[in-house]
Amino acid sequence: MQVELAKSAGFCFGVQRAVDTVYKQIEENSAEKIYTYGPIIHNEEVIKDMEKKGVEVTFLGCDEKGTLDYADFEKAIKAIYDIFITTQL
């Protein structure tokens, strides 16, 4: 079997933009807690790196009656929204 390596590899434009936005926020707002609404990328290494730098992944959930749980609402408002999630809201 022959294996060929791609000339280039990386994230799609939207994912790269989201990742760059989070890292920019880390640099510019080191004193503030930074949240993402759900994981912004399906890459565990990137998520772990962001978590090491203080980024927290948060979700808004509902209770058994479908009532929005506001416990993490403030976090969600501050969150950098995952483009895939916001298109489904």
PDB file with one MODEL, atoms N, CA, C and O in Angstrom:
MODEL        1
ATOM      1  N   MET A   1       0.842  -1.173   0.000  1.00  0.00           N
ATOM      2  CA  MET A   1       0.000   0.000   0.000  1.00  0.00           C
ATOM      3  C   MET A   1       0.887   1.236   0.000  1.00  0.00           C
ATOM      4  O   MET A   1       1.880   1.310   0.724  1.00  0.00           O
ATOM      5  N   GLN A   2       0.514   2.186  -0.814  1.00  0.00           N
ATOM      6  CA  GLN A   2       1.244   3.440  -0.884  1.00  0.00           C
ATOM      7  C   GLN A   2       0.468   4.505  -0.121  1.00  0.00           C
ATOM      8  O   GLN A   2      -0.739   4.659  -0.312  1.00  0.00           O
ATOM      9  N   VAL A   3       1.150   5.228   0.730  1.00  0.00           N
ATOM     10  CA  VAL A   3       0.531   6.308   1.503  1.00  0.00           C
ATOM     11  C   VAL A   3       1.095   7.629   0.993  1.00  0.00           C
ATOM     12  O   VAL A   3       2.310   7.810   0.911  1.00  0.00           O
ATOM     13  N   GLU A   4       0.199   8.542   0.655  1.00  0.00           N
ATOM     14  CA  GLU A   4       0.619   9.861   0.194  1.00  0.00           C
ATOM     15  C   GLU A   4       0.202  10.907   1.222  1.00  0.00           C
ATOM     16  O   GLU A   4      -0.920  10.898   1.727  1.00  0.00           O
ATOM     17  N   LEU A   5       1.120  11.793   1.511  1.00  0.00           N
ATOM     18  CA  LEU A   5       0.823  12.882   2.439  1.00  0.00           C
ATOM     19  C   LEU A   5       0.287  14.079   1.674  1.00  0.00           C
ATOM     20  O   LEU A   5       0.772  14.404   0.591  1.00  0.00           O
ATOM     21  N   ALA A   6      -0.707  14.724   2.240  1.00  0.00           N
ATOM     22  CA  ALA A   6      -1.264  15.927   1.633  1.00  0.00           C
ATOM     23  C   ALA A   6      -0.238  17.048   1.674  1.00  0.00           C
ATOM     24  O   ALA A   6       0.581  17.117   2.591  1.00  0.00           O
ATOM     25  N   LYS A   7      -0.283  17.923   0.681  1.00  0.00           N
ATOM     26  CA  LYS A   7       0.632  19.059   0.656  1.00  0.00           C
ATOM     27  C   LYS A   7       0.318  20.048   1.774  1.00  0.00           C
ATOM     28  O   LYS A   7       1.206  20.730   2.286  1.00  0.00           O
ATOM     29  N   SER A   8      -0.949  20.114   2.140  1.00  0.00           N
ATOM     30  CA  SER A   8      -1.336  20.997   3.238  1.00  0.00           C
ATOM     31  C   SER A   8      -2.462  20.331   4.019  1.00  0.00           C
ATOM     32  O   SER A   8      -3.205  19.500   3.496  1.00  0.00           O
ATOM     33  N   ALA A   9      -2.561  20.714   5.258  1.00  0.00           N
ATOM     34  CA  ALA A   9      -3.619  20.188   6.116  1.00  0.00           C
ATOM     35  C   ALA A   9      -4.010  21.286   7.092  1.00  0.00           C
ATOM     36  O   ALA A   9      -3.245  22.219   7.334  1.00  0.00           O
ATOM     37  N   GLY A  10      -5.193  21.166   7.643  1.00  0.00           N
ATOM     38  CA  GLY A  10      -5.614  22.169   8.608  1.00  0.00           C
ATOM     39  C   GLY A  10      -7.117  22.180   8.745  1.00  0.00           C
ATOM     40  O   GLY A  10      -7.805  21.263   8.298  1.00  0.00           O
ATOM     41  N   PHE A  11      -7.613  23.222   9.364  1.00  0.00           N
ATOM     42  CA  PHE A  11      -9.039  23.357   9.614  1.00  0.00           C
ATOM     43  C   PHE A  11      -9.690  24.108   8.463  1.00  0.00           C
ATOM     44  O   PHE A  11      -9.025  24.856   7.746  1.00  0.00           O
ATOM     45  N   CYS A  12     -10.988  23.908   8.292  1.00  0.00           N
ATOM     46  CA  CYS A  12     -11.727  24.695   7.308  1.00  0.00           C
ATOM     47  C   CYS A  12     -11.750  26.153   7.776  1.00  0.00           C
ATOM     48  O   CYS A  12     -11.431  26.443   8.929  1.00  0.00           O
ATOM     49  N   PHE A  13     -12.123  27.056   6.890  1.00  0.00           N
ATOM     50  CA  PHE A  13     -12.076  28.481   7.194  1.00  0.00           C
ATOM     51  C   PHE A  13     -12.865  28.848   8.445  1.00  0.00           C
ATOM     52  O   PHE A  13     -12.359  29.571   9.303  1.00  0.00           O
ATOM     53  N   GLY A  14     -14.104  28.357   8.559  1.00  0.00           N
ATOM     54  CA  GLY A  14     -14.947  28.711   9.699  1.00  0.00           C
ATOM     55  C   GLY A  14     -14.391  28.212  11.021  1.00  0.00           C
ATOM     56  O   GLY A  14     -14.429  28.923  12.026  1.00  0.00           O
ATOM     57  N   VAL A  15     -13.877  26.998  11.021  1.00  0.00           N
ATOM     58  CA  VAL A  15     -13.298  26.431  12.243  1.00  0.00           C
ATOM     59  C   VAL A  15     -12.022  27.186  12.600  1.00  0.00           C
ATOM     60  O   VAL A  15     -11.801  27.511  13.767  1.00  0.00           O
ATOM     61  N   GLN A  16     -11.179  27.467  11.605  1.00  0.00           N
ATOM     62  CA  GLN A  16      -9.948  28.214  11.866  1.00  0.00           C
ATOM     63  C   GLN A  16     -10.267  29.584  12.450  1.00  0.00           C
ATOM     64  O   GLN A  16      -9.600  30.040  13.380  1.00  0.00           O
ATOM     65  N   ARG A  17     -11.289  30.240  11.903  1.00  0.00           N
ATOM     66  CA  ARG A  17     -11.701  31.555  12.417  1.00  0.00           C
ATOM     67  C   ARG A  17     -12.160  31.457  13.871  1.00  0.00           C
ATOM     68  O   ARG A  17     -11.798  32.299  14.692  1.00  0.00           O
ATOM     69  N   ALA A  18     -12.955  30.435  14.194  1.00  0.00           N
ATOM     70  CA  ALA A  18     -13.439  30.258  15.569  1.00  0.00           C
ATOM     71  C   ALA A  18     -12.270  30.002  16.524  1.00  0.00           C
ATOM     72  O   ALA A  18     -12.207  30.588  17.605  1.00  0.00           O
ATOM     73  N   VAL A  19     -11.358  29.136  16.125  1.00  0.00           N
ATOM     74  CA  VAL A  19     -10.191  28.824  16.968  1.00  0.00           C
ATOM     75  C   VAL A  19      -9.342  30.083  17.157  1.00  0.00           C
ATOM     76  O   VAL A  19      -8.933  30.395  18.275  1.00  0.00           O
ATOM     77  N   ASP A  20      -9.078  30.801  16.074  1.00  0.00           N
ATOM     78  CA  ASP A  20      -8.298  32.041  16.174  1.00  0.00           C
ATOM     79  C   ASP A  20      -8.977  33.060  17.081  1.00  0.00           C
ATOM     80  O   ASP A  20      -8.302  33.763  17.834  1.00  0.00           O
ATOM     81  N   THR A  21     -10.310  33.148  17.018  1.00  0.00           N
ATOM     82  CA  THR A  21     -11.062  34.084  17.853  1.00  0.00           C
ATOM     83  C   THR A  21     -10.885  33.761  19.325  1.00  0.00           C
ATOM     84  O   THR A  21     -10.689  34.663  20.140  1.00  0.00           O
ATOM     85  N   VAL A  22     -10.951  32.484  19.672  1.00  0.00           N
ATOM     86  CA  VAL A  22     -10.775  32.097  21.076  1.00  0.00           C
ATOM     87  C   VAL A  22      -9.362  32.428  21.544  1.00  0.00           C
ATOM     88  O   VAL A  22      -9.193  33.003  22.620  1.00  0.00           O
ATOM     89  N   TYR A  23      -8.347  32.078  20.761  1.00  0.00           N
ATOM     90  CA  TYR A  23      -6.972  32.372  21.163  1.00  0.00           C
ATOM     91  C   TYR A  23      -6.728  33.878  21.261  1.00  0.00           C
ATOM     92  O   TYR A  23      -5.971  34.325  22.122  1.00  0.00           O
ATOM     93  N   LYS A  24      -7.359  34.661  20.390  1.00  0.00           N
ATOM     94  CA  LYS A  24      -7.240  36.117  20.463  1.00  0.00           C
ATOM     95  C   LYS A  24      -7.865  36.627  21.763  1.00  0.00           C
ATOM     96  O   LYS A  24      -7.303  37.499  22.425  1.00  0.00           O
ATOM     97  N   GLN A  25      -9.026  36.082  22.126  1.00  0.00           N
ATOM     98  CA  GLN A  25      -9.678  36.468  23.380  1.00  0.00           C
ATOM     99  C   GLN A  25      -8.816  36.110  24.579  1.00  0.00           C
ATOM    100  O   GLN A  25      -8.753  36.867  25.548  1.00  0.00           O
ATOM    101  N   ILE A  26      -8.156  34.971  24.521  1.00  0.00           N
ATOM    102  CA  ILE A  26      -7.257  34.557  25.608  1.00  0.00           C
ATOM    103  C   ILE A  26      -6.158  35.604  25.787  1.00  0.00           C
ATOM    104  O   ILE A  26      -5.850  36.006  26.909  1.00  0.00           O
ATOM    105  N   GLU A  27      -5.570  36.040  24.672  1.00  0.00           N
ATOM    106  CA  GLU A  27      -4.492  37.038  24.735  1.00  0.00           C
ATOM    107  C   GLU A  27      -4.984  38.397  25.211  1.00  0.00           C
ATOM    108  O   GLU A  27      -4.330  39.047  26.027  1.00  0.00           O
ATOM    109  N   GLU A  28      -6.129  38.825  24.705  1.00  0.00           N
ATOM    110  CA  GLU A  28      -6.614  40.180  24.987  1.00  0.00           C
ATOM    111  C   GLU A  28      -7.373  40.309  26.298  1.00  0.00           C
ATOM    112  O   GLU A  28      -7.461  41.407  26.849  1.00  0.00           O
ATOM    113  N   ASN A  29      -7.916  39.225  26.806  1.00  0.00           N
ATOM    114  CA  ASN A  29      -8.758  39.278  28.004  1.00  0.00           C
ATOM    115  C   ASN A  29      -8.312  38.256  29.038  1.00  0.00           C
ATOM    116  O   ASN A  29      -9.125  37.491  29.558  1.00  0.00           O
ATOM    117  N   SER A  30      -7.037  38.247  29.327  1.00  0.00           N
ATOM    118  CA  SER A  30      -6.496  37.231  30.234  1.00  0.00           C
ATOM    119  C   SER A  30      -7.077  37.331  31.642  1.00  0.00           C
ATOM    120  O   SER A  30      -7.054  36.351  32.387  1.00  0.00           O
ATOM    121  N   ALA A  31      -7.597  38.501  32.017  1.00  0.00           N
ATOM    122  CA  ALA A  31      -8.157  38.669  33.355  1.00  0.00           C
ATOM    123  C   ALA A  31      -9.592  38.148  33.453  1.00  0.00           C
ATOM    124  O   ALA A  31     -10.093  37.927  34.556  1.00  0.00           O
ATOM    125  N   GLU A  32     -10.254  37.951  32.313  1.00  0.00           N
ATOM    126  CA  GLU A  32     -11.647  37.500  32.315  1.00  0.00           C
ATOM    127  C   GLU A  32     -11.733  36.017  31.998  1.00  0.00           C
ATOM    128  O   GLU A  32     -10.907  35.469  31.268  1.00  0.00           O
ATOM    129  N   LYS A  33     -12.745  35.383  32.558  1.00  0.00           N
ATOM    130  CA  LYS A  33     -13.023  33.984  32.236  1.00  0.00           C
ATOM    131  C   LYS A  33     -13.627  33.936  30.836  1.00  0.00           C
ATOM    132  O   LYS A  33     -14.495  34.742  30.501  1.00  0.00           O
ATOM    133  N   ILE A  34     -13.172  32.997  30.027  1.00  0.00           N
ATOM    134  CA  ILE A  34     -13.664  32.853  28.658  1.00  0.00           C
ATOM    135  C   ILE A  34     -14.391  31.522  28.549  1.00  0.00           C
ATOM    136  O   ILE A  34     -13.903  30.487  29.003  1.00  0.00           O
ATOM    137  N   TYR A  35     -15.568  31.573  27.939  1.00  0.00           N
ATOM    138  CA  TYR A  35     -16.398  30.382  27.770  1.00  0.00           C
ATOM    139  C   TYR A  35     -16.678  30.161  26.294  1.00  0.00           C
ATOM    140  O   TYR A  35     -16.728  31.112  25.514  1.00  0.00           O
ATOM    141  N   THR A  36     -16.859  28.914  25.920  1.00  0.00           N
ATOM    142  CA  THR A  36     -17.398  28.602  24.599  1.00  0.00           C
ATOM    143  C   THR A  36     -18.710  27.878  24.823  1.00  0.00           C
ATOM    144  O   THR A  36     -18.863  27.127  25.786  1.00  0.00           O
ATOM    145  N   TYR A  37     -19.646  28.108  23.931  1.00  0.00           N
ATOM    146  CA  TYR A  37     -20.940  27.418  24.018  1.00  0.00           C
ATOM    147  C   TYR A  37     -20.788  26.111  23.252  1.00  0.00           C
ATOM    148  O   TYR A  37     -20.935  26.060  22.031  1.00  0.00           O
ATOM    149  N   GLY A  38     -20.494  25.080  23.989  1.00  0.00           N
ATOM    150  CA  GLY A  38     -20.162  23.799  23.373  1.00  0.00           C
ATOM    151  C   GLY A  38     -18.730  23.843  22.870  1.00  0.00           C
ATOM    152  O   GLY A  38     -18.130  24.915  22.799  1.00  0.00           O
ATOM    153  N   PRO A  39     -18.180  22.695  22.523  1.00  0.00           N
ATOM    154  CA  PRO A  39     -16.815  22.687  21.974  1.00  0.00           C
ATOM    155  C   PRO A  39     -16.827  23.312  20.577  1.00  0.00           C
ATOM    156  O   PRO A  39     -17.657  22.944  19.745  1.00  0.00           O
ATOM    157  N   ILE A  40     -15.924  24.243  20.316  1.00  0.00           N
ATOM    158  CA  ILE A  40     -15.942  24.930  19.029  1.00  0.00           C
ATOM    159  C   ILE A  40     -15.271  24.134  17.925  1.00  0.00           C
ATOM    160  O   ILE A  40     -15.337  24.511  16.755  1.00  0.00           O
ATOM    161  N   ILE A  41     -14.631  23.044  18.289  1.00  0.00           N
ATOM    162  CA  ILE A  41     -13.940  22.227  17.299  1.00  0.00           C
ATOM    163  C   ILE A  41     -13.955  20.782  17.782  1.00  0.00           C
ATOM    164  O   ILE A  41     -13.909  20.520  18.984  1.00  0.00           O
ATOM    165  N   HIS A  42     -14.019  19.862  16.851  1.00  0.00           N
ATOM    166  CA  HIS A  42     -13.989  18.443  17.195  1.00  0.00           C
ATOM    167  C   HIS A  42     -12.549  17.956  17.152  1.00  0.00           C
ATOM    168  O   HIS A  42     -12.202  17.064  16.377  1.00  0.00           O
ATOM    169  N   ASN A  43     -11.721  18.554  17.996  1.00  0.00           N
ATOM    170  CA  ASN A  43     -10.308  18.214  18.079  1.00  0.00           C
ATOM    171  C   ASN A  43      -9.939  18.292  19.554  1.00  0.00           C
ATOM    172  O   ASN A  43      -9.781  19.378  20.114  1.00  0.00           O
ATOM    173  N   GLU A  44      -9.807  17.136  20.167  1.00  0.00           N
ATOM    174  CA  GLU A  44      -9.591  17.066  21.607  1.00  0.00           C
ATOM    175  C   GLU A  44      -8.314  17.778  22.048  1.00  0.00           C
ATOM    176  O   GLU A  44      -8.286  18.371  23.127  1.00  0.00           O
ATOM    177  N   GLU A  45      -7.256  17.733  21.235  1.00  0.00           N
ATOM    178  CA  GLU A  45      -5.998  18.393  21.604  1.00  0.00           C
ATOM    179  C   GLU A  45      -6.168  19.908  21.680  1.00  0.00           C
ATOM    180  O   GLU A  45      -5.640  20.548  22.589  1.00  0.00           O
ATOM    181  N   VAL A  46      -6.896  20.476  20.737  1.00  0.00           N
ATOM    182  CA  VAL A  46      -7.129  21.927  20.738  1.00  0.00           C
ATOM    183  C   VAL A  46      -7.989  22.315  21.936  1.00  0.00           C
ATOM    184  O   VAL A  46      -7.694  23.296  22.618  1.00  0.00           O
ATOM    185  N   ILE A  47      -9.049  21.553  22.196  1.00  0.00           N
ATOM    186  CA  ILE A  47      -9.920  21.842  23.344  1.00  0.00           C
ATOM    187  C   ILE A  47      -9.121  21.763  24.646  1.00  0.00           C
ATOM    188  O   ILE A  47      -9.258  22.633  25.506  1.00  0.00           O
ATOM    189  N   LYS A  48      -8.295  20.736  24.799  1.00  0.00           N
ATOM    190  CA  LYS A  48      -7.480  20.605  26.021  1.00  0.00           C
ATOM    191  C   LYS A  48      -6.513  21.781  26.157  1.00  0.00           C
ATOM    192  O   LYS A  48      -6.304  22.283  27.262  1.00  0.00           O
ATOM    193  N   ASP A  49      -5.925  22.223  25.049  1.00  0.00           N
ATOM    194  CA  ASP A  49      -5.014  23.359  25.095  1.00  0.00           C
ATOM    195  C   ASP A  49      -5.751  24.616  25.547  1.00  0.00           C
ATOM    196  O   ASP A  49      -5.243  25.383  26.365  1.00  0.00           O
ATOM    197  N   MET A  50      -6.944  24.820  25.012  1.00  0.00           N
ATOM    198  CA  MET A  50      -7.742  25.982  25.421  1.00  0.00           C
ATOM    199  C   MET A  50      -8.118  25.889  26.896  1.00  0.00           C
ATOM    200  O   MET A  50      -8.074  26.888  27.614  1.00  0.00           O
ATOM    201  N   GLU A  51      -8.488  24.686  27.350  1.00  0.00           N
ATOM    202  CA  GLU A  51      -8.838  24.509  28.766  1.00  0.00           C
ATOM    203  C   GLU A  51      -7.642  24.800  29.668  1.00  0.00           C
ATOM    204  O   GLU A  51      -7.811  25.372  30.745  1.00  0.00           O
ATOM    205  N   LYS A  52      -6.435  24.416  29.245  1.00  0.00           N
ATOM    206  CA  LYS A  52      -5.217  24.719  30.019  1.00  0.00           C
ATOM    207  C   LYS A  52      -5.014  26.226  30.143  1.00  0.00           C
ATOM    208  O   LYS A  52      -4.429  26.710  31.113  1.00  0.00           O
ATOM    209  N   LYS A  53      -5.504  26.957  29.148  1.00  0.00           N
ATOM    210  CA  LYS A  53      -5.368  28.411  29.140  1.00  0.00           C
ATOM    211  C   LYS A  53      -6.573  29.100  29.769  1.00  0.00           C
ATOM    212  O   LYS A  53      -6.709  30.321  29.693  1.00  0.00           O
ATOM    213  N   GLY A  54      -7.450  28.307  30.390  1.00  0.00           N
ATOM    214  CA  GLY A  54      -8.547  28.872  31.160  1.00  0.00           C
ATOM    215  C   GLY A  54      -9.901  28.923  30.485  1.00  0.00           C
ATOM    216  O   GLY A  54     -10.859  29.411  31.086  1.00  0.00           O
ATOM    217  N   VAL A  55     -10.017  28.439  29.261  1.00  0.00           N
ATOM    218  CA  VAL A  55     -11.299  28.448  28.565  1.00  0.00           C
ATOM    219  C   VAL A  55     -12.169  27.318  29.105  1.00  0.00           C
ATOM    220  O   VAL A  55     -11.695  26.201  29.315  1.00  0.00           O
ATOM    221  N   GLU A  56     -13.430  27.616  29.323  1.00  0.00           N
ATOM    222  CA  GLU A  56     -14.369  26.612  29.825  1.00  0.00           C
ATOM    223  C   GLU A  56     -15.490  26.406  28.813  1.00  0.00           C
ATOM    224  O   GLU A  56     -16.084  27.367  28.325  1.00  0.00           O
ATOM    225  N   VAL A  57     -15.771  25.146  28.505  1.00  0.00           N
ATOM    226  CA  VAL A  57     -16.884  24.807  27.617  1.00  0.00           C
ATOM    227  C   VAL A  57     -18.142  24.746  28.471  1.00  0.00           C
ATOM    228  O   VAL A  57     -18.155  24.089  29.512  1.00  0.00           O
ATOM    229  N   THR A  58     -19.198  25.428  28.038  1.00  0.00           N
ATOM    230  CA  THR A  58     -20.446  25.442  28.786  1.00  0.00           C
ATOM    231  C   THR A  58     -21.619  25.125  27.875  1.00  0.00           C
ATOM    232  O   THR A  58     -21.533  25.278  26.656  1.00  0.00           O
ATOM    233  N   PHE A  59     -22.689  24.692  28.462  1.00  0.00           N
ATOM    234  CA  PHE A  59     -23.914  24.362  27.743  1.00  0.00           C
ATOM    235  C   PHE A  59     -25.091  24.938  28.521  1.00  0.00           C
ATOM    236  O   PHE A  59     -25.013  25.084  29.741  1.00  0.00           O
ATOM    237  N   LEU A  60     -26.154  25.260  27.846  1.00  0.00           N
ATOM    238  CA  LEU A  60     -27.410  25.586  28.511  1.00  0.00           C
ATOM    239  C   LEU A  60     -28.292  24.369  28.379  1.00  0.00           C
ATOM    240  O   LEU A  60     -28.501  23.862  27.277  1.00  0.00           O
ATOM    241  N   GLY A  61     -28.799  23.909  29.473  1.00  0.00           N
ATOM    242  CA  GLY A  61     -29.650  22.735  29.431  1.00  0.00           C
ATOM    243  C   GLY A  61     -31.054  23.041  29.909  1.00  0.00           C
ATOM    244  O   GLY A  61     -31.341  24.134  30.397  1.00  0.00           O
ATOM    245  N   CYS A  62     -31.913  22.066  29.761  1.00  0.00           N
ATOM    246  CA  CYS A  62     -33.288  22.183  30.227  1.00  0.00           C
ATOM    247  C   CYS A  62     -33.546  21.101  31.262  1.00  0.00           C
ATOM    248  O   CYS A  62     -32.934  20.033  31.238  1.00  0.00           O
ATOM    249  N   ASP A  63     -34.459  21.397  32.166  1.00  0.00           N
ATOM    250  CA  ASP A  63     -34.847  20.382  33.137  1.00  0.00           C
ATOM    251  C   ASP A  63     -35.842  19.422  32.487  1.00  0.00           C
ATOM    252  O   ASP A  63     -36.125  19.524  31.294  1.00  0.00           O
ATOM    253  N   GLU A  64     -36.364  18.499  33.274  1.00  0.00           N
ATOM    254  CA  GLU A  64     -37.269  17.477  32.727  1.00  0.00           C
ATOM    255  C   GLU A  64     -38.560  18.056  32.150  1.00  0.00           C
ATOM    256  O   GLU A  64     -39.228  17.393  31.356  1.00  0.00           O
ATOM    257  N   LYS A  65     -38.925  19.292  32.540  1.00  0.00           N
ATOM    258  CA  LYS A  65     -40.125  19.942  32.010  1.00  0.00           C
ATOM    259  C   LYS A  65     -39.825  20.781  30.769  1.00  0.00           C
ATOM    260  O   LYS A  65     -40.732  21.358  30.168  1.00  0.00           O
ATOM    261  N   GLY A  66     -38.569  20.844  30.396  1.00  0.00           N
ATOM    262  CA  GLY A  66     -38.184  21.645  29.234  1.00  0.00           C
ATOM    263  C   GLY A  66     -37.916  23.092  29.566  1.00  0.00           C
ATOM    264  O   GLY A  66     -37.755  23.919  28.669  1.00  0.00           O
ATOM    265  N   THR A  67     -37.865  23.411  30.861  1.00  0.00           N
ATOM    266  CA  THR A  67     -37.585  24.774  31.294  1.00  0.00           C
ATOM    267  C   THR A  67     -36.083  25.014  31.236  1.00  0.00           C
ATOM    268  O   THR A  67     -35.289  24.196  31.700  1.00  0.00           O
ATOM    269  N   LEU A  68     -35.710  26.147  30.660  1.00  0.00           N
ATOM    270  CA  LEU A  68     -34.306  26.488  30.528  1.00  0.00           C
ATOM    271  C   LEU A  68     -33.660  26.609  31.901  1.00  0.00           C
ATOM    272  O   LEU A  68     -34.201  27.259  32.795  1.00  0.00           O
ATOM    273  N   ASP A  69     -32.515  25.987  32.061  1.00  0.00           N
ATOM    274  CA  ASP A  69     -31.750  26.054  33.301  1.00  0.00           C
ATOM    275  C   ASP A  69     -30.847  27.282  33.232  1.00  0.00           C
ATOM    276  O   ASP A  69     -29.915  27.329  32.429  1.00  0.00           O
ATOM    277  N   TYR A  70     -31.123  28.265  34.070  1.00  0.00           N
ATOM    278  CA  TYR A  70     -30.380  29.519  34.025  1.00  0.00           C
ATOM    279  C   TYR A  70     -29.119  29.505  34.883  1.00  0.00           C
ATOM    280  O   TYR A  70     -28.471  30.541  35.027  1.00  0.00           O
ATOM    281  N   ALA A  71     -28.760  28.372  35.450  1.00  0.00           N
ATOM    282  CA  ALA A  71     -27.578  28.297  36.310  1.00  0.00           C
ATOM    283  C   ALA A  71     -26.316  28.747  35.573  1.00  0.00           C
ATOM    284  O   ALA A  71     -25.465  29.418  36.157  1.00  0.00           O
ATOM    285  N   ASP A  72     -26.191  28.390  34.317  1.00  0.00           N
ATOM    286  CA  ASP A  72     -25.010  28.766  33.541  1.00  0.00           C
ATOM    287  C   ASP A  72     -25.314  29.832  32.499  1.00  0.00           C
ATOM    288  O   ASP A  72     -24.553  30.008  31.548  1.00  0.00           O
ATOM    289  N   PHE A  73     -26.426  30.544  32.675  1.00  0.00           N
ATOM    290  CA  PHE A  73     -26.854  31.513  31.669  1.00  0.00           C
ATOM    291  C   PHE A  73     -25.808  32.609  31.451  1.00  0.00           C
ATOM    292  O   PHE A  73     -25.526  32.982  30.312  1.00  0.00           O
ATOM    293  N   GLU A  74     -25.242  33.118  32.529  1.00  0.00           N
ATOM    294  CA  GLU A  74     -24.239  34.177  32.406  1.00  0.00           C
ATOM    295  C   GLU A  74     -23.048  33.675  31.586  1.00  0.00           C
ATOM    296  O   GLU A  74     -22.506  34.406  30.757  1.00  0.00           O
ATOM    297  N   LYS A  75     -22.648  32.438  31.821  1.00  0.00           N
ATOM    298  CA  LYS A  75     -21.541  31.864  31.056  1.00  0.00           C
ATOM    299  C   LYS A  75     -21.900  31.786  29.582  1.00  0.00           C
ATOM    300  O   LYS A  75     -21.083  32.104  28.717  1.00  0.00           O
ATOM    301  N   ALA A  76     -23.112  31.365  29.303  1.00  0.00           N
ATOM    302  CA  ALA A  76     -23.523  31.194  27.907  1.00  0.00           C
ATOM    303  C   ALA A  76     -23.574  32.529  27.183  1.00  0.00           C
ATOM    304  O   ALA A  76     -23.242  32.607  26.000  1.00  0.00           O
ATOM    305  N   ILE A  77     -23.988  33.582  27.880  1.00  0.00           N
ATOM    306  CA  ILE A  77     -24.036  34.906  27.261  1.00  0.00           C
ATOM    307  C   ILE A  77     -22.632  35.367  26.901  1.00  0.00           C
ATOM    308  O   ILE A  77     -22.433  35.999  25.864  1.00  0.00           O
ATOM    309  N   LYS A  78     -21.661  35.058  27.746  1.00  0.00           N
ATOM    310  CA  LYS A  78     -20.281  35.456  27.481  1.00  0.00           C
ATOM    311  C   LYS A  78     -19.601  34.537  26.475  1.00  0.00           C
ATOM    312  O   LYS A  78     -18.505  34.832  25.999  1.00  0.00           O
ATOM    313  N   ALA A  79     -20.237  33.450  26.160  1.00  0.00           N
ATOM    314  CA  ALA A  79     -19.593  32.431  25.332  1.00  0.00           C
ATOM    315  C   ALA A  79     -19.372  32.890  23.901  1.00  0.00           C
ATOM    316  O   ALA A  79     -20.109  33.713  23.358  1.00  0.00           O
ATOM    317  N   ILE A  80     -18.348  32.335  23.327  1.00  0.00           N
ATOM    318  CA  ILE A  80     -18.110  32.471  21.896  1.00  0.00           C
ATOM    319  C   ILE A  80     -18.870  31.320  21.265  1.00  0.00           C
ATOM    320  O   ILE A  80     -18.543  30.157  21.503  1.00  0.00           O
ATOM    321  N   TYR A  81     -19.879  31.627  20.464  1.00  0.00           N
ATOM    322  CA  TYR A  81     -20.788  30.595  19.985  1.00  0.00           C
ATOM    323  C   TYR A  81     -20.206  29.787  18.832  1.00  0.00           C
ATOM    324  O   TYR A  81     -19.594  30.323  17.908  1.00  0.00           O
ATOM    325  N   ASP A  82     -20.412  28.533  18.919  1.00  0.00           N
ATOM    326  CA  ASP A  82     -20.034  27.604  17.859  1.00  0.00           C
ATOM    327  C   ASP A  82     -20.964  27.861  16.674  1.00  0.00           C
ATOM    328  O   ASP A  82     -22.184  27.815  16.825  1.00  0.00           O
ATOM    329  N   ILE A  83     -20.411  28.123  15.524  1.00  0.00           N
ATOM    330  CA  ILE A  83     -21.224  28.471  14.357  1.00  0.00           C
ATOM    331  C   ILE A  83     -22.237  27.388  14.021  1.00  0.00           C
ATOM    332  O   ILE A  83     -23.330  27.692  13.543  1.00  0.00           O
ATOM    333  N   PHE A  84     -21.895  26.139  14.261  1.00  0.00           N
ATOM    334  CA  PHE A  84     -22.816  25.068  13.940  1.00  0.00           C
ATOM    335  C   PHE A  84     -24.009  25.056  14.911  1.00  0.00           C
ATOM    336  O   PHE A  84     -25.129  24.743  14.507  1.00  0.00           O
ATOM    337  N   ILE A  85     -23.780  25.384  16.148  1.00  0.00           N
ATOM    338  CA  ILE A  85     -24.852  25.396  17.139  1.00  0.00           C
ATOM    339  C   ILE A  85     -25.763  26.588  16.907  1.00  0.00           C
ATOM    340  O   ILE A  85     -26.983  26.441  16.974  1.00  0.00           O
ATOM    341  N   THR A  86     -25.205  27.770  16.636  1.00  0.00           N
ATOM    342  CA  THR A  86     -26.035  28.958  16.504  1.00  0.00           C
ATOM    343  C   THR A  86     -26.931  28.876  15.279  1.00  0.00           C
ATOM    344  O   THR A  86     -28.000  29.485  15.263  1.00  0.00           O
ATOM    345  N   THR A  87     -26.528  28.147  14.265  1.00  0.00           N
ATOM    346  CA  THR A  87     -27.394  28.030  13.094  1.00  0.00           C
ATOM    347  C   THR A  87     -28.582  27.130  13.380  1.00  0.00           C
ATOM    348  O   THR A  87     -29.551  27.134  12.620  1.00  0.00           O
ATOM    349  N   GLN A  88     -28.529  26.352  14.465  1.00  0.00           N
ATOM    350  CA  GLN A  88     -29.614  25.458  14.812  1.00  0.00           C
ATOM    351  C   GLN A  88     -30.570  26.068  15.823  1.00  0.00           C
ATOM    352  O   GLN A  88     -31.620  25.483  16.088  1.00  0.00           O
ATOM    353  N   LEU A  89     -30.246  27.226  16.400  1.00  0.00           N
ATOM    354  CA  LEU A  89     -31.099  27.846  17.416  1.00  0.00           C
ATOM    355  C   LEU A  89     -32.327  28.476  16.804  1.00  0.00           C
ATOM    356  O   LEU A  89     -33.153  29.043  17.520  1.00  0.00           O
TER     357      LEU A  89
ENDMDL
END
